Amino acid sequence: MAGDKREKRMKTGRRPAGASVVQNVVLVTKTLFRTYPETIWVTPVYMICSVLLPLLSAVIPSVAIAAITDGNPKRFFVLLLGILLVQFVANVLLNYSDMLLRNRRVYTRLKVFFLDYVRKSLTTDYVNMEPAKCQAEFKKGGKAVIGNNWGAERLMTESVEFLRHLLGLLTFGTAVLRLDYRILLILVVMFVLDLILRGYAVRYDNEHRIVLSEIHRKQEYLERGSLTLTAGKDVRVYQTENWFHQISEKLLAQAAAFLKKSGLRWYWPSFGNQVCVAAQEIVTYFVLVGMALSGKITVAEFTLQLGLVRGFSQWIYGVSVSYGALKKANGEMNDYRLVMEKRDRNVTEGVPVPELSKGPEIEFRDVCFRYPGEEKDTLSHISFTIKPEERIALVGNNGAGKTTLVKLLCGLYQPDSGQILINGEDIAGYRISEYQKLLSVVFQDVSLLSFTVEMNVSGAMPGEADKERVKEVLQAVALWEKVEKLPNGTETYVTQDLDENGVQFSGGETQRLLLARAMYRNGKILILDEPTSALDPIAESRIYEEYNSMTKEKTALFISHRLASTKFCDRILFLSEGRITESGSHEELMKKQGVYKELFDIQSHYYKEGKVSEDER
């Protein structure tokens, strides 16, 4: 049963998104037209003008030569004036439509596709984000919406260019079909050869795109790491700056090797095109000169036909280039769709969560869980019950499974087998969006967002927070005095990512802010997962004492590998290698003379005033 659930979980959201070029073009085009309806008529105007202008350019020299040979300059100037007027209008319309389409494509990518991608990244089930493989997929999928020359916007652009080139091909092709079959044959060979060679290059890029994506991911990590103030102290003191340099050089070499192989494959279409163009020029001149000398065409017609053949050659080349670009962008768009089509639990599905007047009973009933790709369970047949409003300390060494247990209780993961019950009801049946509102959590990973202090504490948009409540919880965690003195008080930004006047909090202050956020939420289930790891033991003990007072009418779970949280708790669960090995009050476990007592005796001297070790400072 556990295996079946695990297999189902691992398959969830893995459905490949193999949409065709046509399907993805229809998707992005409908999105563009729906977002900006004016592009429906601007697009054909752009295509018609872009074909008309080179046609007029091919006609003007032949009209001039005809006027010279006929000795009728007046007729030439009248025709030239008319052509130039049409050319002027077409240029104005072309430039306007091109500018408008470029603008609308950018904003469609940003307003629709990029924002949808960001929303998906922030709201998708945690199981779709945490594993390294999933992170690589999100990284690769994001490329389709972060720039003009990839994925969504490239499809919007190249689909129009492809149709534009087809229209030009049909327009100029009418004249070419009247000429010698050898010209047409070379042009067809050029087209087919270019398609084959470009297809070869596109296939290589699609098959190896994950390689370059992974290199870029690592390069971005190095870039972020080199700019992190926290890491900067260690880098300077331990003089490890060469690590970044050496690994960057290695990654650059890998990227260069990939781009070299890719570049060689993209070189051959260009080389093949040049060969075909040279052959086409030779045959075209040979045929047209022969027809002119035999009197089949005039000099003016010679000039016109030469311009049309050259134009036809460019349109063929354009069709091939656009098709290759569409294939490449289609692969990128499918990476994006793979991310967007990952299945998520519907946050509104399930039964409503009943309103709780006090902390509920929590029961883990024979729960097993294993991370994807791991060989053994992280949690194995875990069973325990936390009574309503009971305070439980979950302790154990690093790697025992404490944080995993928190993720399951928070609904971030689902058990492979067993159940997690709240007041006798399986949380899998609740609406996850409502259930998580019951939780006040401080996770082990310290993570403040680069928004204001008030927003970080309240989780509310500007102007929607209860300012008095914000002040109250900041006072409770001994941060109000500092925040009050900041230039903009609680409206001061955290870090300088979004505001140059932002403030940088220390590790301990950051954890206090996160504790304040949990207090502001005031959920009926309080979960603290290693919330004081950046504090010294004395400060840690005091924080837990403060939190002891806020557990009234709540069910509380305190998690730590340090034992400062245990003495005031009603009961202690000792977790080891994914199993509960000891359970009882502090006094009971001390009498058992087990692992808990051994660890407590080792750590206890750190919690006495004046006994703080150097490594805890």
C-alpha positions as CSV (number, residue, x, y, z in Angstrom):
1,M,0.0,0.0,0.0
2,A,2.8,2.4,0.9
3,G,4.6,1.6,-2.3
4,D,1.4,2.2,-4.4
5,K,0.9,5.6,-2.7
6,R,4.5,6.5,-3.2
7,E,4.5,5.6,-6.8
8,K,1.3,7.6,-7.3
9,R,2.8,10.6,-5.6
10,M,6.0,10.4,-7.7
11,K,4.0,10.3,-10.9
12,T,1.8,13.2,-9.9
13,G,2.5,16.2,-12.1
14,R,5.0,14.2,-14.3
15,R,2.7,14.1,-17.4
16,P,4.8,15.1,-20.3
17,A,3.6,18.2,-22.2
18,G,4.4,17.3,-25.9
19,A,2.2,19.9,-27.7
20,S,2.9,20.4,-31.4
21,V,4.1,23.7,-32.9
22,V,0.6,24.4,-34.1
23,Q,-0.9,23.8,-30.7
24,N,1.5,26.1,-29.0
25,V,1.2,28.8,-31.6
26,V,-2.6,28.7,-31.3
27,L,-2.2,28.9,-27.5
28,V,0.1,32.0,-27.5
29,T,-1.8,33.7,-30.4
30,K,-5.2,33.3,-28.7
31,T,-3.7,34.7,-25.5
32,L,-2.2,37.7,-27.4
33,F,-5.5,38.4,-29.2
34,R,-7.5,38.0,-26.0
35,T,-5.2,40.3,-24.0
36,Y,-4.9,42.9,-26.7
37,P,-7.7,42.7,-29.3
38,E,-6.3,45.4,-31.5
39,T,-3.5,42.9,-32.5
40,I,-6.1,41.0,-34.5
41,W,-6.2,43.6,-37.3
42,V,-2.6,44.9,-36.7
43,T,-1.1,41.5,-37.5
44,P,-2.4,41.2,-41.1
45,V,-1.5,44.9,-41.7
46,Y,2.1,44.1,-40.7
47,M,2.3,41.1,-42.9
48,I,0.8,42.8,-46.0
49,C,3.0,45.8,-45.7
50,S,6.2,43.8,-45.1
51,V,5.5,41.9,-48.4
52,L,4.4,44.9,-50.4
53,L,7.6,46.9,-49.6
54,P,10.2,44.5,-51.2
55,L,7.8,44.0,-54.1
56,L,7.8,47.8,-54.7
57,S,11.5,47.9,-54.4
58,A,11.8,45.2,-57.1
59,V,9.4,47.1,-59.4
60,I,11.0,50.6,-59.2
61,P,14.3,49.8,-61.1
62,S,12.4,48.0,-63.9
63,V,10.0,51.0,-64.2
64,A,13.0,53.3,-64.5
65,I,14.7,51.2,-67.1
66,A,11.4,51.0,-69.1
67,A,11.1,54.8,-69.0
68,I,14.7,55.2,-70.3
69,T,14.3,52.7,-73.1
70,D,10.9,54.0,-74.1
71,G,12.0,57.6,-73.9
72,N,9.0,58.6,-71.7
73,P,10.4,60.2,-68.5
74,K,7.1,61.9,-67.7
75,R,5.4,58.6,-67.4
76,F,8.2,57.3,-65.2
77,F,8.0,60.1,-62.8
78,V,4.2,59.8,-62.4
79,L,4.6,56.1,-61.8
80,L,7.5,56.7,-59.4
81,L,5.6,59.3,-57.5
82,G,2.6,56.9,-57.1
83,I,4.9,54.0,-56.0
84,L,6.8,56.2,-53.6
85,L,3.5,57.4,-52.1
86,V,2.4,53.8,-51.6
87,Q,5.8,52.9,-50.2
88,F,5.7,55.8,-47.8
89,V,2.2,54.7,-46.4
90,A,3.3,51.1,-46.3
91,N,6.5,52.1,-44.3
92,V,4.5,54.1,-41.8
93,L,2.0,51.3,-41.3
94,L,4.7,48.7,-41.1
95,N,6.7,50.6,-38.5
96,Y,3.6,51.4,-36.4
97,S,2.3,47.8,-36.5
98,D,5.7,46.3,-35.8
99,M,6.2,48.6,-32.8
100,L,2.8,47.9,-31.5
101,L,3.1,44.1,-31.9
102,R,6.5,44.0,-30.2
103,N,5.1,46.0,-27.3
104,R,2.0,43.8,-27.0
105,R,3.9,40.6,-27.2
106,V,6.3,41.7,-24.4
107,Y,3.4,42.6,-22.1
108,T,1.4,39.5,-23.0
109,R,4.4,37.4,-22.0
110,L,4.9,39.4,-18.7
111,K,1.2,39.9,-17.8
112,V,0.0,36.4,-18.6
113,F,2.7,33.8,-19.0
114,F,5.3,35.1,-16.6
115,L,2.8,35.9,-13.9
116,D,1.1,32.5,-14.3
117,Y,4.6,30.9,-13.9
118,V,5.4,32.9,-10.8
119,R,2.0,32.1,-9.3
120,K,2.5,28.4,-10.1
121,S,6.0,28.5,-8.5
122,L,4.6,30.0,-5.3
123,T,1.4,27.9,-5.0
124,T,2.2,24.5,-6.5
125,D,2.3,21.6,-4.1
126,Y,5.6,21.5,-2.2
127,V,6.3,18.0,-3.5
128,N,6.5,19.6,-7.0
129,M,9.2,22.1,-5.9
130,E,11.5,20.6,-3.2
131,P,13.3,17.7,-5.0
132,A,16.3,18.8,-7.1
133,K,14.8,17.3,-10.3
134,C,11.7,19.4,-9.9
135,Q,13.8,22.5,-9.2
136,A,15.7,21.8,-12.5
137,E,12.3,21.5,-14.3
138,F,11.1,24.8,-13.0
139,K,14.4,26.4,-13.9
140,K,14.2,25.1,-17.5
141,G,10.5,25.9,-17.8
142,G,11.0,29.5,-16.6
143,K,13.3,30.2,-19.6
144,A,10.3,30.3,-21.9
145,V,8.9,33.4,-20.2
146,I,11.9,35.4,-19.0
147,G,13.1,36.9,-22.3
148,N,12.1,38.1,-25.8
149,N,14.0,35.4,-27.7
150,W,12.6,32.3,-26.0
151,G,9.5,30.3,-25.6
152,A,6.2,32.2,-25.5
153,E,7.2,35.5,-27.0
154,R,9.4,33.8,-29.7
155,L,6.4,31.7,-30.7
156,M,4.3,34.9,-31.0
157,T,6.9,36.6,-33.1
158,E,8.1,33.7,-35.3
159,S,4.5,32.4,-36.1
160,V,3.8,35.8,-37.7
161,E,7.2,35.8,-39.4
162,F,6.5,32.4,-40.8
163,L,3.2,33.4,-42.2
164,R,4.7,36.6,-43.6
165,H,7.4,34.7,-45.4
166,L,4.8,32.3,-46.8
167,L,2.8,35.2,-48.1
168,G,5.9,36.6,-49.7
169,L,6.8,33.2,-51.1
170,L,3.4,33.0,-52.8
171,T,3.6,36.6,-54.1
172,F,7.1,36.4,-55.6
173,G,6.7,32.7,-56.5
174,T,4.0,33.6,-59.2
175,A,6.7,35.2,-61.4
176,V,9.4,32.6,-60.6
177,L,7.2,29.7,-61.8
178,R,7.2,31.3,-65.3
179,L,11.0,31.0,-65.6
180,D,13.3,28.1,-66.2
181,Y,12.7,25.0,-64.0
182,R,16.3,24.9,-63.0
183,I,15.9,28.0,-61.0
184,L,12.9,26.6,-59.2
185,L,14.7,23.3,-58.6
186,I,17.7,25.0,-56.9
187,L,15.3,27.1,-54.8
188,V,13.4,24.0,-53.7
189,V,16.7,22.1,-52.9
190,M,17.9,25.1,-50.9
191,F,14.6,25.1,-48.9
192,V,14.7,21.3,-48.2
193,L,18.4,21.3,-47.3
194,D,18.0,24.2,-45.0
195,L,15.0,22.6,-43.2
196,I,16.9,19.4,-42.7
197,L,20.0,21.1,-41.3
198,R,18.1,23.4,-39.1
199,G,16.0,20.5,-37.8
200,Y,19.2,18.7,-36.9
201,A,20.4,21.7,-34.9
202,V,17.0,22.2,-33.2
203,R,16.8,18.6,-32.2
204,Y,20.3,18.7,-30.6
205,D,19.4,21.9,-28.6
206,N,16.1,20.4,-27.5
207,E,17.7,17.1,-26.4
208,H,20.5,18.9,-24.5
209,R,18.7,22.0,-23.2
210,I,18.7,20.5,-19.7
211,V,22.5,20.5,-19.7
212,L,22.8,24.2,-20.3
213,S,19.9,24.9,-17.9
214,E,21.8,23.0,-15.1
215,I,25.0,24.9,-15.9
216,H,23.1,28.2,-15.6
217,R,21.5,27.1,-12.3
218,K,24.9,26.4,-10.8
219,Q,26.3,29.7,-12.2
220,E,23.4,31.6,-10.6
221,Y,24.1,29.9,-7.3
222,L,27.7,31.0,-7.4
223,E,26.6,34.5,-8.3
224,R,24.2,34.6,-5.4
225,G,26.7,33.0,-3.0
226,S,29.4,35.6,-3.9
227,L,27.0,38.4,-3.0
228,T,25.6,37.0,0.2
229,L,26.8,38.9,3.3
230,T,26.5,35.8,5.5
231,A,28.7,33.8,3.3
232,G,31.0,36.8,2.7
233,K,32.3,36.6,6.3
234,D,33.4,33.0,5.9
235,V,34.8,33.6,2.4
236,R,37.0,36.4,3.7
237,V,38.1,34.8,6.9
238,Y,38.9,31.4,5.4
239,Q,40.0,32.8,2.1
240,T,37.9,30.5,0.0
241,E,37.3,33.0,-2.8
242,N,39.2,30.7,-5.2
243,W,36.4,28.2,-4.8
244,F,34.0,30.5,-6.6
245,H,36.6,31.4,-9.2
246,Q,37.6,27.8,-10.0
247,I,34.1,26.4,-10.1
248,S,33.0,29.4,-12.3
249,E,35.8,28.6,-14.7
250,K,34.8,25.0,-14.9
251,L,31.1,25.9,-15.5
252,L,32.1,28.4,-18.2
253,A,34.2,25.7,-19.9
254,Q,31.2,23.3,-19.8
255,A,29.0,26.0,-21.2
256,A,31.5,26.9,-23.9
257,A,31.8,23.2,-24.9
258,F,28.1,22.9,-25.2
259,L,27.7,26.1,-27.2
260,K,30.6,25.0,-29.5
261,K,28.8,21.8,-30.4
262,S,25.5,23.6,-30.8
263,G,27.2,26.4,-32.8
264,L,28.7,23.9,-35.3
265,R,25.2,22.4,-35.9
266,W,23.8,25.9,-36.5
267,Y,26.7,26.7,-38.9
268,W,25.8,24.1,-41.4
269,P,22.4,25.6,-42.4
270,S,24.2,28.9,-43.1
271,F,26.9,27.2,-45.1
272,G,24.4,25.2,-47.1
273,N,22.4,28.3,-47.8
274,Q,25.4,30.2,-49.1
275,V,26.2,27.3,-51.5
276,C,22.6,27.2,-52.8
277,V,22.5,31.0,-53.2
278,A,25.7,30.9,-55.2
279,A,24.2,28.2,-57.5
280,Q,20.9,30.0,-57.8
281,E,22.7,33.3,-58.8
282,I,24.7,31.5,-61.5
283,V,21.7,29.7,-62.9
284,T,19.4,32.8,-62.7
285,Y,21.9,35.0,-64.6
286,F,22.5,32.3,-67.1
287,V,18.7,31.9,-67.8
288,L,17.8,35.6,-67.7
289,V,20.7,36.8,-69.8
290,G,19.9,34.1,-72.4
291,M,16.2,35.1,-72.5
292,A,17.2,38.8,-72.9
293,L,19.7,38.1,-75.7
294,S,17.1,36.0,-77.5
295,G,14.5,38.8,-77.2
296,K,12.1,36.9,-75.0
297,I,12.3,39.6,-72.3
298,T,13.2,43.3,-72.3
299,V,15.9,44.8,-70.2
300,A,13.2,46.1,-67.8
301,E,11.7,42.7,-67.5
302,F,15.2,41.3,-66.9
303,T,15.7,43.6,-64.0
304,L,12.2,42.9,-62.6
305,Q,12.6,39.1,-62.9
306,L,16.1,39.2,-61.3
307,G,14.7,41.1,-58.3
308,L,11.8,38.7,-58.0
309,V,14.0,35.6,-58.1
310,R,16.3,37.1,-55.4
311,G,13.3,38.1,-53.4
312,F,11.8,34.6,-53.7
313,S,15.2,33.2,-52.5
314,Q,15.0,35.4,-49.4
315,W,11.4,34.4,-48.7
316,I,12.3,30.7,-48.9
317,Y,15.2,31.3,-46.6
318,G,13.0,33.2,-44.3
319,V,10.4,30.4,-44.1
320,S,13.1,27.9,-43.2
321,V,14.6,30.2,-40.5
322,S,11.2,30.9,-39.0
323,Y,10.3,27.3,-39.0
324,G,13.6,26.4,-37.2
325,A,13.0,29.1,-34.7
326,L,9.4,27.9,-34.1
327,K,10.6,24.4,-33.5
328,K,13.2,25.6,-31.0
329,A,10.7,27.9,-29.2
330,N,8.2,25.1,-29.2
331,G,10.5,22.9,-27.2
332,E,11.0,25.7,-24.7
333,M,7.3,26.3,-24.5
334,N,6.7,22.6,-23.8
335,D,9.2,22.9,-20.9
336,Y,7.0,25.7,-19.6
337,R,3.8,23.7,-20.0
338,L,5.3,20.7,-18.2
339,V,5.7,23.0,-15.2
340,M,2.3,24.6,-15.6
341,E,0.6,21.2,-16.0
342,K,2.0,19.7,-12.8
343,R,-1.1,18.5,-10.9
344,D,-1.8,20.2,-7.6
345,R,-4.4,19.5,-5.0
346,N,-7.4,21.8,-5.5
347,V,-7.1,24.1,-2.5
348,T,-10.9,24.5,-2.4
349,E,-11.7,20.8,-2.6
350,G,-12.6,18.7,0.5
351,V,-14.8,19.4,3.4
352,P,-14.6,22.7,5.3
353,V,-12.5,22.9,8.4
354,P,-14.7,23.2,11.5
355,E,-14.1,26.3,13.6
356,L,-12.0,25.5,16.6
357,S,-12.4,27.2,20.0
358,K,-9.3,25.6,21.4
359,G,-6.3,23.6,20.3
360,P,-7.4,20.3,18.7
361,E,-6.3,16.7,19.2
362,I,-3.6,15.6,16.7
363,E,-3.0,12.0,15.9
364,F,-0.4,10.3,13.7
365,R,-1.7,6.9,12.9
366,D,0.9,4.4,11.5
367,V,2.4,7.1,9.2
368,C,5.2,6.2,6.8
369,F,7.0,8.6,4.4
370,R,9.9,8.3,2.0
371,Y,11.3,11.1,-0.1
372,P,11.3,10.4,-3.9
373,G,14.5,8.6,-4.9
374,E,15.5,7.6,-1.4
375,E,16.1,3.9,-0.5
376,K,14.5,3.9,2.9
377,D,11.7,5.6,4.8
378,T,12.4,8.9,6.5
379,L,9.5,8.2,8.9
380,S,8.5,4.6,9.6
381,H,5.2,3.6,11.2
382,I,4.9,6.7,13.4
383,S,2.0,6.6,15.8
384,F,1.3,9.1,18.6
385,T,-1.5,11.4,19.8
386,I,-1.3,14.9,21.1
387,K,-4.2,15.8,23.3
388,P,-6.1,19.1,22.9
389,E,-4.0,22.0,24.2
390,E,-1.2,19.7,25.1
391,R,2.4,20.9,24.7
392,I,4.7,18.4,23.1
393,A,8.4,18.5,22.6
394,L,9.7,16.5,19.6
395,V,13.4,16.0,20.1
396,G,16.1,14.0,18.4
397,N,19.4,14.4,16.7
398,N,19.8,15.9,13.2
399,G,18.4,13.8,10.5
400,A,16.0,12.0,12.8
401,G,13.0,13.1,10.7
402,K,11.6,16.0,12.8
403,T,11.3,18.5,10.0
404,T,9.8,15.9,7.7
405,L,7.1,15.3,10.4
406,V,6.4,19.0,10.4
407,K,6.0,19.1,6.6
408,L,3.5,16.3,6.8
409,L,1.5,18.0,9.6
410,C,1.5,21.2,7.7
411,G,0.1,19.4,4.6
412,L,3.1,20.2,2.5
413,Y,3.5,16.4,1.9
414,Q,1.1,13.6,2.2
415,P,2.0,10.3,3.9
416,D,2.8,7.3,1.8
417,S,0.7,5.3,4.2
418,G,-1.2,5.9,7.4
419,Q,-3.2,9.0,8.4
420,I,-2.8,12.3,10.2
421,L,-6.0,13.2,12.1
422,I,-7.2,16.4,13.6
423,N,-10.0,15.8,16.1
424,G,-10.5,12.4,14.5
425,E,-10.7,13.7,10.9
426,D,-8.1,12.9,8.3
427,I,-6.5,16.2,7.2
428,A,-6.3,14.8,3.6
429,G,-10.1,15.3,3.4
430,Y,-10.0,19.0,4.5
431,R,-9.7,22.0,2.2
432,I,-6.0,22.5,2.4
433,S,-6.4,26.3,2.0
434,E,-8.5,26.4,5.2
435,Y,-6.6,23.8,7.1
436,Q,-3.3,25.7,6.9
437,K,-5.0,28.7,8.5
438,L,-5.1,26.7,11.7
439,L,-1.3,26.7,11.8
440,S,1.1,29.1,13.3
441,V,4.5,27.8,12.2
442,V,8.1,28.8,12.4
443,F,10.1,26.6,10.1
444,Q,13.7,25.6,10.5
445,D,14.9,27.5,7.4
446,V,15.2,31.2,8.2
447,S,13.4,33.1,5.4
448,L,12.3,36.7,5.5
449,L,10.8,38.3,2.4
450,S,12.2,41.6,1.1
451,F,9.0,43.5,2.0
452,T,8.2,45.7,5.0
453,V,8.5,44.5,8.6
454,E,4.7,44.9,9.0
455,M,4.1,42.7,5.9
456,N,6.5,40.0,7.1
457,V,4.8,39.9,10.5
458,S,1.2,40.2,9.5
459,G,1.2,38.4,6.1
460,A,-1.2,41.2,5.0
461,M,-1.1,43.6,2.1
462,P,-0.1,47.2,2.9
463,G,-2.8,49.0,4.9
464,E,-4.6,45.8,5.8
465,A,-2.6,44.8,8.9
466,D,-3.7,45.2,12.5
467,K,-1.0,47.7,13.6
468,E,-1.7,47.3,17.2
469,R,-1.4,43.5,16.9
470,V,1.9,43.9,15.0
471,K,3.3,46.1,17.8
472,E,2.1,43.6,20.4
473,V,3.8,40.6,18.9
474,L,7.0,42.6,18.2
475,Q,7.1,43.6,21.9
476,A,6.6,39.9,22.9
477,V,9.7,38.9,21.0
478,A,11.8,41.9,22.2
479,L,12.1,43.5,18.8
480,W,9.7,46.5,19.1
481,E,12.4,48.8,20.5
482,K,14.6,48.3,17.4
483,V,11.8,48.5,14.9
484,E,10.3,51.6,16.5
485,K,13.7,53.4,15.9
486,L,13.9,52.5,12.2
487,P,13.4,55.3,9.7
488,N,9.9,54.1,8.7
489,G,9.1,52.0,11.7
490,T,7.1,48.9,10.8
491,E,7.0,50.1,7.2
492,T,10.7,49.8,6.8
493,Y,11.7,47.2,4.2
494,V,13.7,44.1,5.2
495,T,17.0,44.1,3.2
496,Q,17.7,46.5,0.3
497,D,16.4,44.3,-2.5
498,L,13.3,46.4,-3.0
499,D,14.2,49.6,-1.1
500,E,17.6,51.2,-0.8
501,N,16.7,52.3,2.7
502,G,15.9,48.7,3.8
503,V,17.4,47.2,7.0
504,Q,19.4,44.0,7.4
505,F,18.4,42.0,10.5
506,S,20.8,39.6,12.2
507,G,20.2,35.9,12.3
508,G,18.7,36.0,15.8
509,E,16.6,39.1,15.0
510,T,15.3,37.3,11.9
511,Q,14.2,34.3,13.9
512,R,12.5,36.7,16.3
513,L,10.6,38.3,13.4
514,L,9.5,34.8,12.3
515,L,8.3,34.0,15.8
516,A,6.3,37.3,15.8
517,R,4.7,36.2,12.5
518,A,3.6,32.9,14.1
519,M,2.2,34.8,17.1
520,Y,0.3,37.2,14.8
521,R,-1.4,34.3,12.9
522,N,-2.6,33.0,16.3
523,G,-3.4,29.6,14.9
524,K,-4.9,26.9,17.1
525,I,-1.9,24.6,16.3
526,L,1.5,26.1,17.1
527,I,4.5,24.5,15.5
528,L,8.1,25.7,16.2
529,D,10.7,23.8,14.1
530,E,14.1,24.6,15.4
531,P,13.1,28.3,15.7
532,T,16.0,29.4,17.9
533,S,19.0,27.8,16.3
534,A,20.6,31.2,15.7
535,L,20.2,32.2,19.4
536,D,22.6,31.4,22.3
537,P,21.2,28.9,24.8
538,I,20.3,31.5,27.4
539,A,18.3,33.5,24.9
540,E,16.8,30.3,23.5
541,S,15.6,29.3,26.9
542,R,14.0,32.7,27.5
543,I,12.3,32.6,24.1
544,Y,10.8,29.2,24.9
545,E,9.6,30.5,28.3
546,E,7.9,33.4,26.5
547,Y,6.3,31.0,24.1
548,N,5.1,28.8,26.9
549,S,2.8,31.7,27.8
550,M,1.3,32.0,24.3
551,T,0.3,28.3,24.1
552,K,-3.0,29.0,26.0
553,E,-5.9,27.4,24.1
554,K,-3.4,26.0,21.6
555,T,-2.0,22.6,20.8
556,A,1.7,23.1,20.6
557,L,4.6,21.1,19.0
558,F,8.1,22.3,19.8
559,I,10.9,20.7,17.7
560,S,14.5,20.8,18.5
561,H,17.7,18.8,18.7
562,R,18.6,21.0,21.7
563,L,16.6,20.4,24.8
564,A,15.8,23.9,26.1
565,S,12.1,23.4,25.0
566,T,11.5,20.2,26.9
567,K,11.2,21.1,30.6
568,F,8.0,23.1,30.3
569,C,6.3,20.7,27.9
570,D,3.6,18.3,29.0
571,R,5.3,15.4,27.2
572,I,8.4,14.6,25.2
573,L,8.7,12.4,22.1
574,F,12.2,11.3,21.2
575,L,12.6,10.6,17.5
576,S,15.5,8.4,16.3
577,E,16.0,7.2,12.7
578,G,12.4,7.8,11.8
579,R,10.8,6.2,14.8
580,I,9.5,7.3,18.2
581,T,11.8,5.5,20.6
582,E,11.0,7.2,23.9
583,S,7.9,9.0,25.2
584,G,7.0,10.7,28.5
585,S,7.4,13.8,30.6
586,H,10.9,15.3,31.3
587,E,10.9,13.7,34.7
588,E,9.8,10.3,33.4
589,L,12.4,10.2,30.7
590,M,15.1,11.2,33.1
591,K,14.2,8.3,35.3
592,K,14.3,5.9,32.4
593,Q,18.1,6.5,32.0
594,G,17.7,6.3,28.2
595,V,19.1,8.3,25.3
596,Y,17.1,11.4,26.3
597,K,18.7,11.6,29.7
598,E,22.2,11.1,28.2
599,L,21.7,14.0,25.8
600,F,20.1,16.3,28.4
601,D,23.0,15.8,30.8
602,I,25.4,16.7,28.1
603,Q,23.5,19.8,27.1
604,S,22.2,21.0,30.4
605,H,25.2,22.9,31.6
606,Y,24.8,25.2,28.6
607,Y,21.5,26.5,30.0
608,K,23.1,27.9,33.1
609,E,23.8,31.6,33.3
610,G,27.4,32.4,32.5
611,K,28.1,29.0,30.9
612,V,27.7,29.9,27.3
613,S,30.3,28.2,25.1
614,E,32.3,30.0,22.5
615,D,30.6,28.2,19.6
616,E,27.2,29.4,20.8
617,R,28.1,33.1,20.8
